[in-house]
Amino acid sequence: MKAINFKTILKNGIVTIPAEYSSEWEGKQICVILLDNAEKILPVETTDINPLKGSVTFDE
């Protein structure tokens, strides 16, 4: 299986393949995977429900 990677903008539901690749792929059945190129948003940190988790105390 051969793969190419390029960025494009979807317009009216049409994915345009760059000219340098189009003749090589013309008429072939292809598999398309779409990835959203939006800015990554990091998850919000949550506070630990149990503040004593991981604490060790010794009584003498």
N, C-alpha and C positions, 0 to 999 in steps of 0.2 A: 504494500500500500504506500502510495506517495502522498505527501501532505505539503501544503503551502500555508503561509501565514501572512495576512495583510490586514490593514485597517481600512474601513470604509464607512459610509453613512447610509443607512437604510432609507430609501426614498420610495414612497408609495408601495411598500411591501417588496421592493426589488433590491437584491444584493448585486452590486456591480463588481465584477471581477476585473482587476487591473489589466490593461492591455498587454503587458508583458507575459501574463499567464493565460489569457483568454483563448488564444489559438491552440495551445497545448491541451486544453480541457474541453474545447468545443465538441459537442455531440456525445460526450461521455456521461455516464451516470455517476453522480458525485454524492458525497455525504457532507452535509453542512452542519457545523456546530457554531452556535452564536454565543458570545461571551459579552456581558455588559462591561463596558470600559469606564464605568462611572468611578468616581473617587471612592476609595475604600474608607469605610467608617468603622473605627475600632469600637468594640463593645464597651459599654459603661461598666466600670468596676463595681462589684457588689461588695457590701460589707459582710464580714463573716457573722453568721447568726449566733454562734457560740464564741464569746470573747475568751473563754478559758481553753479553747481547743488548742492542744499542743503544749499546754502549761504543765509543769511538773513541780510539786512542792513536797518537801520532806519534813515530817514532824520528828523531833528528837525527844 
